[in-house]
């Protein structure tokens, strides 16, 4: 591709992206293709000679686009948001054009130093004290894995990486049963193992009972295990469950456990001071993760991992062959020593663009609107005959179903709602029954979109009597 062609197609892609965003609300939220349809439309072998960009772009629109679920759609109410604010997309284009490998300070000093400053901005924005330092991980899954590796090494007197886990004390990690499955995966990959991730059943509020945690730790000590760490949940994926942070940290400190807080979704809301009581006491944790690539508008991937003692991460993860050493510079940070992957993208640039463009007040306004609108929808549904609110709102997340519906009937209602195309919801399981899960988080969401959601939900549940707005 010549420089002139690169310029022309870059403009074409930018124009396409702008038009895509302008018309997104007119598309069905979820892909409408059948399983295997896209696969069958793609040739079984690559071409022997290069093809024209016009043909490639045409096939992108004809074959690929119909099979895409539109995560930036204003009425994407499934999972959690994966926002990519336009200003973040612009920053990502610059990052992609430069294509720098930012694994060390010397491989791009600006990337390292901007990341350091951006993590300070985020730390201060969510109200954490200055003692926390941060690194951008690709996802909360990686941040939690890094934290669990620190738990393991700390509990094994920093011998796990050298000796392995066989024949030594068995480390145990504790969490509630409301945590994301990334916690389970971290236990697998770290070598701690599923059997040594002890999940404490949450109480009726969705929180892990501190006395149950204390009893589990004491029982493990008596059985010869080595309690290593605690994962606290702030904004669980299923229903938004939030643990009692200070009470659990008090138990953990009594037994010398490393404490990691998983606030992947909910942590972004803490830029609004009125929501910070939900994680009161979090400043006493050892590490915290939340995802700006969810509710704050940074395009994926961009997970903030804030730690009190970065030297523990470095001691666990750093490996320094001669070719990765930086000579002649003092006081530098090599963020690849804080993460599992060696290779690193320039993720800090999109945070810099995003935070400067919106300002904290702009981002706070978006999150506050989402919480208010979601709570308003919950109340409309509560007052609609035939609707049962299953779990109360946690920030912008709640769950519901038709009163008296069986699991099959609830699943059929979800399928009907999603097949209709205007909104996208997912199911969850609460107290062993299926419920419909709703969360508001799209950057392009407006209050009229909530009205559309109410009507589609009522149609999907087969309700004829509606509540006035």
Rosetta blueprint (number, residue, H / E / L):
1 X L
2 X L
3 X H
4 X H
5 X H
6 X H
7 X H
8 X H
9 X H
10 X H
11 X H
12 X H
13 X H
14 X H
15 X H
16 X H
17 X H
18 X H
19 X H
20 X H
21 X H
22 X H
23 X H
24 X H
25 X H
26 X H
27 X L
28 X L
29 X L
30 X L
31 X L
32 X L
33 X L
34 X L
35 X L
36 X L
37 X H
38 X H
39 X H
40 X H
41 X H
42 X L
43 X L
44 X L
45 X L
46 X L
47 X L
48 X L
49 X L
50 X L
51 X L
52 X L
53 X H
54 X H
55 X H
56 X H
57 X H
58 X H
59 X H
60 X H
61 X H
62 X H
63 X H
64 X H
65 X H
66 X H
67 X H
68 X L
69 X L
70 X L
71 X L
72 X L
73 X L
74 X L
75 X L
76 X E
77 X L
78 X L
79 X L
80 X L
81 X L
82 X L
83 X L
84 X L
85 X L
86 X H
87 X H
88 X H
89 X H
90 X H
91 X H
92 X H
93 X H
94 X H
95 X H
96 X H
97 X H
98 X H
99 X L
100 X L
101 X L
102 X L
103 X L
104 X L
105 X L
106 X L
107 X L
108 X L
109 X H
110 X H
111 X H
112 X H
113 X H
114 X H
115 X H
116 X H
117 X H
118 X H
119 X H
120 X H
121 X H
122 X H
123 X H
124 X H
125 X H
126 X L
127 X L
128 X L
129 X L
130 X L
131 X L
132 X L
133 X E
134 X E
135 X E
136 X E
137 X E
138 X L
139 X L
140 X H
141 X H
142 X H
143 X H
144 X H
145 X H
146 X H
147 X H
148 X H
149 X H
150 X H
151 X H
152 X H
153 X H
154 X H
155 X H
156 X L
157 X L
158 X L
159 X L
160 X H
161 X H
162 X H
163 X H
164 X L
165 X L
166 X L
167 X L
168 X L
169 X L
170 X L
171 X E
172 X E
173 X E
174 X E
175 X E
176 X E
177 X L
178 X L
179 X L
180 X L
181 X H
182 X H
183 X H
184 X H
185 X H
186 X H
187 X H
188 X H
189 X H
190 X L
191 X L
192 X L
193 X L
194 X H
195 X H
196 X H
197 X E
198 X E
199 X E
200 X E
201 X L
202 X E
203 X L
204 X L
205 X L
206 X L
207 X L
208 X E
209 X L
210 X H
211 X H
212 X H
213 X H
214 X H
215 X H
216 X H
217 X H
218 X H
219 X H
220 X H
221 X H
222 X H
223 X L
224 X L
225 X L
226 X E
227 X E
228 X E
229 X E
230 X E
231 X E
232 X E
233 X E
234 X E
235 X L
236 X L
237 X L
238 X L
239 X L
240 X L
241 X L
242 X E
243 X L
244 X L
245 X H
246 X H
247 X H
248 X H
249 X H
250 X H
251 X H
252 X H
253 X H
254 X H
255 X L
256 X L
257 X L
258 X E
259 X E
260 X E
261 X E
262 X E
263 X L
264 X L
265 X L
266 X H
267 X H
268 X H
269 X H
270 X H
271 X H
272 X L
273 X H
274 X H
275 X H
276 X H
277 X H
278 X H
279 X H
280 X L
281 X L
282 X H
283 X H
284 X H
285 X L
286 X L
287 X E
288 X E
289 X E
290 X E
291 X E
292 X L
293 X L
294 X L
295 X L
296 X L
297 X L
298 X L
299 X L
300 X L
301 X L
302 X L
303 X E
304 X E
305 X E
306 X E
307 X E
308 X L
309 X L
310 X H
311 X H
312 X H
313 X H
314 X H
315 X H
316 X H
317 X H
318 X L
319 X L
320 X L
321 X L
322 X H
323 X H
324 X H
325 X L
326 X L
327 X L
328 X L
329 X L
330 X L
331 X L
332 X L
333 X L
334 X L
335 X H
336 X H
337 X H
338 X H
339 X L
340 X L
341 X L
342 X L
343 X L
344 X L
345 X L
346 X L
347 X L
348 X H
349 X H
350 X H
351 X H
352 X H
353 X H
354 X H
355 X H
356 X H
357 X H
358 X H
359 X H
360 X H
361 X H
362 X H
363 X H
364 X H
365 X H
366 X H
367 X H
368 X H
369 X H
370 X H
371 X H
372 X H
373 X H
374 X H
375 X H
376 X H
377 X H
378 X H
379 X H
380 X H
381 X H
382 X H
383 X L
384 X L
385 X L
386 X L
387 X E
388 X E
389 X E
390 X E
391 X E
392 X E
393 X E
394 X E
395 X L
396 X L
397 X E
398 X E
399 X E
400 X E
401 X E
402 X E
403 X L
404 X L
405 X L
406 X L
407 X H
408 X H
409 X H
410 X H
411 X H
412 X H
413 X H
414 X H
415 X H
416 X H
417 X H
418 X H
419 X H
420 X H
421 X L
422 X L
423 X L
424 X E
425 X L
426 X E
427 X E
428 X E
429 X E
430 X E
431 X L
432 X L
433 X E
434 X E
435 X E
436 X E
437 X E
438 X E
439 X E
440 X L
441 X L
442 X L
443 X L
444 X L
445 X L
446 X L
447 X H
448 X H
449 X H
450 X H
451 X H
452 X H
453 X H
454 X H
455 X H
456 X H
457 X H
458 X H
459 X H
460 X H
461 X H
462 X L
463 X L
464 X L
465 X L
466 X L
467 X L
468 X L
469 X L
